[in-house]
Amino acid sequence: MARIGELDLPDRLAPAVPRLMTQIGFALLCSGATTMVRALVDVVATSAGPFALGYPAVLIATLFGRSTAGVLTAIIVLFYSWFFILPEFGSFAFAEPADWARLLVNACAYGLVVAVAELFRRAVRRASAERDREVAERDLFLQEFDHRVKNNFALVASLLDLQRRRAAEAATVEALGDALSRVESIARAHRHLYRGGSTVGEVDIAAYLRELCAALSDSLFLRTSITLLCDSDHAQIARDRAVSIGLVVNELVTNAVKHAFAGREAGEIRVEFRRHDGGYLLTVRDDGIGMNEDTPVADRQSGLGQRLIDAFARQAGGTLSRDTGPSGTTFRLELEP
């Protein structure tokens, strides 16, 4: 509907219908509709404005059926008005000597309408073709950019993994492992949310979080002992904001897997995203051993991890809170609309 001004019936129906046949058919349709409306008008105002209804018919025929359809519609409507509306009715003779001049003026006006409409139609077609070309170039650029970003993520992850394997100290191995996990989480967000150039603006957060949790289950080697569940309302979220939300989920789930179930063989982590008080509420809950309420979150993970979570929460436009106890820990991220 948004591109109705770009509609070109001969092109749209080709090659199933020859272009000339489409133009003739559309001209007959426009002129037929005009004569029907004219017949209704004659019920209340006989012979009023004999050529008036021809103008919109000629304009529509030219815009959507090209100049051939416009000219043919003008000829049909002109002769119909001449024969059936102008006195004398049912004859090409003129009851008033001046009617031939009126006929000639309206014929010239029809021709001018065809010319102007055809120029406008061609200008719209050129603008549409230029826009499509620019969109194609943009998509090609985004695909190339997407490919390069994926390669860069893979390169950084490979270097971190290589350094981790070569490191001798346990603290270094753990730090490099955390860095590798974060790089992979950002790369994962990129893969899910920046697939070529066709997806722009917003994404369905439910589909994204579902895919993210599945990827986290695979990457963290979650087996039946630890279950990761995801439940989300459908909502259209800006892509950059969705990336920040996904990175918060990644950090909190990774942290829970590492620390929430110490000394236990089984557990459950649940990720939920709900509409809440005109905004949204992200909840990451585990049924692990809990945390000391007086202990900062950083004691459960590295200080860098906490700073990253806080930064991602701010980028998402939310406020992070924590509720913990012997039955587990719950993080809530309240997001503005």
C-alpha positions as CSV (number, residue, x, y, z in Angstrom):
1,M,0.0,0.0,0.0
2,A,2.9,2.3,0.8
3,R,4.2,1.9,-2.8
4,I,0.9,2.3,-4.6
5,G,2.4,5.4,-6.4
6,E,5.0,3.1,-7.9
7,L,2.5,0.6,-9.3
8,D,3.1,-0.1,-13.0
9,L,0.5,-2.6,-14.2
10,P,2.1,-3.4,-17.5
11,D,5.3,-4.4,-15.7
12,R,3.5,-6.1,-12.8
13,L,1.4,-8.4,-15.1
14,A,4.2,-9.1,-17.6
15,P,5.1,-11.6,-19.0
16,A,1.8,-13.4,-18.1
17,V,-0.1,-10.6,-19.9
18,P,1.5,-8.7,-22.8
19,R,2.1,-5.1,-21.9
20,L,0.0,-3.7,-24.7
21,M,-2.9,-5.9,-23.8
22,T,-2.6,-4.7,-20.2
23,Q,-2.7,-1.1,-21.3
24,I,-5.7,-1.6,-23.5
25,G,-7.5,-3.6,-20.8
26,F,-6.8,-0.9,-18.2
27,A,-8.0,1.8,-20.5
28,L,-11.3,0.0,-21.1
29,L,-11.7,-0.5,-17.3
30,C,-11.1,3.2,-16.6
31,S,-13.4,4.4,-19.4
32,G,-16.0,1.9,-18.5
33,A,-16.0,3.0,-14.8
34,T,-16.3,6.6,-16.0
35,T,-19.3,5.9,-18.2
36,M,-21.1,4.1,-15.3
37,V,-20.5,7.0,-12.9
38,R,-21.6,9.4,-15.7
39,A,-24.9,7.4,-16.0
40,L,-25.5,7.9,-12.3
41,V,-24.8,11.6,-12.6
42,D,-27.2,11.9,-15.5
43,V,-30.0,10.7,-13.2
44,V,-29.9,14.0,-11.2
45,A,-28.0,16.4,-13.6
46,T,-28.4,15.5,-17.2
47,S,-25.7,16.9,-19.5
48,A,-23.9,18.6,-16.6
49,G,-20.1,18.8,-17.0
50,P,-20.0,16.4,-19.9
51,F,-16.2,16.1,-19.9
52,A,-15.5,16.6,-16.1
53,L,-15.3,12.9,-15.2
54,G,-12.9,12.2,-17.9
55,Y,-10.0,14.0,-16.1
56,P,-9.6,11.6,-13.2
57,A,-10.1,8.6,-15.5
58,V,-7.3,9.8,-17.9
59,L,-5.0,10.6,-14.9
60,I,-5.5,7.2,-13.3
61,A,-5.1,5.4,-16.6
62,T,-1.8,7.2,-17.3
63,L,-0.3,6.8,-13.8
64,F,-0.9,3.1,-13.5
65,G,-1.2,2.0,-17.2
66,R,1.3,4.4,-18.9
67,S,0.6,6.9,-21.6
68,T,-1.0,4.5,-24.1
69,A,-3.7,3.6,-21.6
70,G,-4.2,7.3,-20.8
71,V,-4.5,8.3,-24.5
72,L,-6.9,5.5,-25.2
73,T,-9.0,6.4,-22.1
74,A,-9.1,10.0,-23.3
75,I,-10.3,9.0,-26.8
76,I,-13.0,6.7,-25.5
77,V,-14.3,9.2,-22.9
78,L,-14.2,12.1,-25.3
79,F,-16.2,10.3,-28.0
80,Y,-18.6,8.9,-25.4
81,S,-19.3,12.4,-24.0
82,W,-19.6,13.8,-27.6
83,F,-22.1,11.2,-28.7
84,F,-24.2,10.5,-25.6
85,I,-24.0,13.7,-23.5
86,L,-23.6,16.8,-25.7
87,P,-26.7,17.8,-27.5
88,E,-27.7,16.3,-29.9
89,F,-28.0,13.1,-27.9
90,G,-27.0,10.0,-29.9
91,S,-25.4,12.0,-32.6
92,F,-22.0,13.6,-33.4
93,A,-23.8,16.8,-34.6
94,F,-23.7,19.9,-32.4
95,A,-26.9,21.6,-31.2
96,E,-24.8,24.6,-30.2
97,P,-22.2,25.9,-32.7
98,A,-19.8,26.7,-29.9
99,D,-19.7,23.1,-28.7
100,W,-17.0,22.1,-31.2
101,A,-14.7,24.6,-29.4
102,R,-15.5,23.1,-26.0
103,L,-14.8,19.7,-27.4
104,L,-11.4,20.8,-28.8
105,V,-10.4,22.5,-25.5
106,N,-11.2,19.5,-23.4
107,A,-9.4,17.2,-25.9
108,C,-6.3,19.4,-25.5
109,A,-6.7,19.4,-21.7
110,Y,-6.9,15.6,-21.7
111,G,-3.7,15.5,-23.7
112,L,-2.0,17.8,-21.2
113,V,-3.2,15.6,-18.3
114,V,-1.6,12.6,-20.1
115,A,1.7,14.4,-20.7
116,V,2.0,15.7,-17.1
117,A,1.0,12.3,-15.6
118,E,3.4,10.4,-17.8
119,L,6.3,12.8,-16.8
120,F,5.4,12.3,-13.2
121,R,5.1,8.5,-13.6
122,R,8.6,8.3,-15.2
123,A,10.1,10.5,-12.5
124,V,8.7,8.2,-9.8
125,R,10.0,5.2,-11.6
126,R,13.5,6.8,-11.8
127,A,13.4,7.7,-8.1
128,S,12.3,4.2,-7.3
129,A,15.0,2.6,-9.3
130,E,17.6,4.8,-7.7
131,R,16.3,4.0,-4.3
132,D,16.4,0.2,-5.0
133,R,19.9,0.6,-6.3
134,E,21.0,2.4,-3.1
135,V,19.3,-0.2,-0.9
136,A,21.0,-3.0,-2.8
137,E,24.4,-1.3,-2.3
138,R,23.6,-0.8,1.4
139,D,22.7,-4.4,1.8
140,L,25.9,-5.5,0.1
141,F,28.0,-3.2,2.3
142,L,26.2,-4.5,5.4
143,Q,26.8,-8.1,4.4
144,E,30.5,-7.3,3.9
145,F,30.7,-5.5,7.2
146,D,28.9,-8.4,8.9
147,H,31.4,-10.8,7.4
148,R,34.4,-8.8,8.6
149,V,33.0,-8.4,12.1
150,K,32.4,-12.1,12.4
151,N,36.0,-12.7,11.3
152,N,37.3,-10.2,13.8
153,F,35.4,-11.8,16.6
154,A,36.7,-15.3,15.6
155,L,40.2,-14.0,15.5
156,V,40.1,-12.4,18.9
157,A,38.4,-15.5,20.4
158,S,41.1,-17.7,18.8
159,L,43.9,-15.5,20.2
160,L,42.4,-15.5,23.7
161,D,41.9,-19.3,23.6
162,L,45.5,-19.8,22.4
163,Q,46.8,-17.6,25.3
164,R,44.6,-19.4,27.8
165,R,46.0,-22.8,26.7
166,R,49.6,-21.5,27.0
167,A,49.1,-19.9,30.4
168,A,50.6,-21.6,33.4
169,E,48.9,-19.9,36.3
170,A,45.4,-20.8,37.3
171,A,44.4,-17.2,37.8
172,T,45.6,-16.2,34.4
173,V,43.7,-19.2,32.8
174,E,40.5,-18.1,34.6
175,A,40.9,-14.5,33.6
176,L,41.5,-15.4,29.9
177,G,38.6,-17.8,30.1
178,D,36.3,-15.1,31.3
179,A,37.5,-12.7,28.6
180,L,36.9,-15.4,26.0
181,S,33.4,-16.0,27.3
182,R,32.5,-12.3,27.0
183,V,33.9,-12.0,23.5
184,E,31.9,-15.1,22.5
185,S,28.7,-13.6,24.1
186,I,29.1,-10.3,22.1
187,A,29.8,-12.4,19.0
188,R,26.7,-14.5,19.7
189,A,24.6,-11.3,20.1
190,H,25.9,-10.1,16.7
191,R,25.1,-13.4,15.0
192,H,21.5,-13.4,16.4
193,L,20.7,-9.7,15.9
194,Y,22.7,-8.5,12.9
195,R,22.0,-11.1,10.2
196,G,22.7,-9.2,7.0
197,G,20.9,-6.0,6.2
198,S,17.3,-7.3,6.1
199,T,16.6,-6.9,9.8
200,V,16.5,-3.3,10.9
201,G,15.3,-1.3,13.9
202,E,13.7,-3.8,16.3
203,V,13.8,-7.5,17.1
204,D,11.4,-9.9,18.9
205,I,13.1,-10.3,22.3
206,A,11.3,-13.6,23.0
207,A,13.0,-15.3,19.9
208,Y,16.3,-13.7,20.7
209,L,16.4,-14.8,24.3
210,R,15.3,-18.3,23.4
211,E,18.1,-18.6,20.9
212,L,20.6,-17.0,23.4
213,C,19.7,-19.5,26.2
214,A,20.0,-22.4,23.8
215,A,23.5,-21.1,22.8
216,L,24.5,-20.6,26.5
217,S,23.4,-24.2,27.2
218,D,25.7,-25.5,24.5
219,S,28.6,-23.2,25.3
220,L,28.5,-23.8,29.0
221,F,28.0,-27.6,28.6
222,L,24.9,-27.6,30.7
223,R,23.7,-31.2,31.1
224,T,20.7,-32.6,32.9
225,S,22.3,-31.7,36.2
226,I,21.8,-28.0,35.6
227,T,18.8,-26.8,33.6
228,L,18.5,-23.5,31.9
229,L,14.9,-22.4,31.2
230,C,13.8,-19.4,29.2
231,D,10.3,-17.8,29.1
232,S,9.6,-14.4,27.6
233,D,6.7,-12.3,26.4
234,H,6.9,-11.2,22.8
235,A,8.0,-7.6,22.5
236,Q,9.7,-5.5,19.8
237,I,13.0,-4.1,21.3
238,A,15.5,-1.9,19.6
239,R,18.5,-4.0,18.4
240,D,21.2,-2.2,20.4
241,R,19.1,-2.4,23.5
242,A,18.4,-6.1,23.0
243,V,22.2,-6.7,22.7
244,S,22.7,-5.0,26.1
245,I,19.9,-7.2,27.6
246,G,21.4,-10.3,26.1
247,L,24.9,-9.4,27.5
248,V,23.3,-9.0,31.0
249,V,21.7,-12.4,30.7
250,N,25.0,-13.9,29.5
251,E,26.9,-12.5,32.5
252,L,24.3,-13.5,35.1
253,V,23.8,-17.0,33.7
254,T,27.5,-17.7,33.4
255,N,28.1,-16.5,36.9
256,A,25.3,-18.7,38.2
257,V,26.7,-21.7,36.5
258,K,30.1,-21.1,38.0
259,H,29.1,-20.2,41.6
260,A,25.5,-20.9,42.4
261,F,25.6,-24.6,42.7
262,A,28.9,-25.2,44.6
263,G,28.7,-28.6,46.3
264,R,25.5,-29.5,44.5
265,E,25.0,-31.8,41.5
266,A,21.7,-30.4,40.2
267,G,20.0,-27.0,39.8
268,E,17.9,-24.8,37.7
269,I,18.4,-21.3,36.2
270,R,15.4,-19.5,34.8
271,V,15.4,-16.5,32.5
272,E,12.2,-14.5,32.2
273,F,11.3,-11.3,30.3
274,R,7.9,-9.8,31.1
275,R,5.9,-6.6,30.5
276,H,5.8,-4.8,33.8
277,D,4.3,-1.5,34.9
278,G,4.3,0.0,31.4
279,G,7.9,-1.2,30.9
280,Y,9.7,-4.5,31.0
281,L,11.2,-6.8,33.7
282,L,14.1,-9.2,33.1
283,T,14.5,-11.8,35.8
284,V,17.4,-14.3,36.1
285,R,16.7,-16.7,39.0
286,D,18.6,-19.7,40.3
287,D,17.8,-22.2,43.0
288,G,21.4,-22.4,44.2
289,I,23.1,-21.9,47.5
290,G,22.4,-18.2,47.6
291,M,24.7,-15.3,48.6
292,N,25.3,-13.3,51.7
293,E,23.1,-10.2,51.6
294,D,25.9,-8.1,53.0
295,T,28.4,-9.3,50.5
296,P,28.7,-7.3,47.2
297,V,27.9,-9.1,44.0
298,A,31.5,-8.7,43.0
299,D,32.5,-11.4,45.6
300,R,30.6,-13.9,43.6
301,Q,32.4,-12.9,40.4
302,S,35.2,-10.7,39.3
303,G,35.0,-6.9,39.8
304,L,35.2,-6.6,36.1
305,G,32.2,-8.8,35.7
306,Q,30.1,-6.7,38.0
307,R,31.2,-3.5,36.3
308,L,30.2,-5.0,32.9
309,I,26.8,-6.0,34.2
310,D,26.2,-2.5,35.6
311,A,27.3,-1.0,32.3
312,F,25.1,-3.3,30.2
313,A,22.2,-2.6,32.5
314,R,22.6,1.2,32.1
315,Q,22.9,0.8,28.3
316,A,19.6,-1.1,28.3
317,G,18.0,1.7,30.3
318,G,17.3,-0.4,33.3
319,T,17.9,-0.7,37.1
320,L,19.4,-3.9,38.5
321,S,18.5,-5.3,41.9
322,R,19.2,-8.6,43.7
323,D,17.3,-10.8,46.1
324,T,19.1,-13.8,47.6
325,G,18.7,-16.4,50.3
326,P,19.3,-20.1,51.1
327,S,16.9,-21.1,48.3
328,G,18.7,-19.2,45.6
329,T,19.4,-15.8,44.1
330,T,17.2,-13.6,41.8
331,F,18.4,-10.7,39.8
332,R,15.8,-8.3,38.4
333,L,16.5,-5.7,35.7
334,E,13.6,-3.2,35.5
335,L,13.5,-1.6,32.1
336,E,11.9,1.6,31.0
337,P,9.5,1.5,28.0
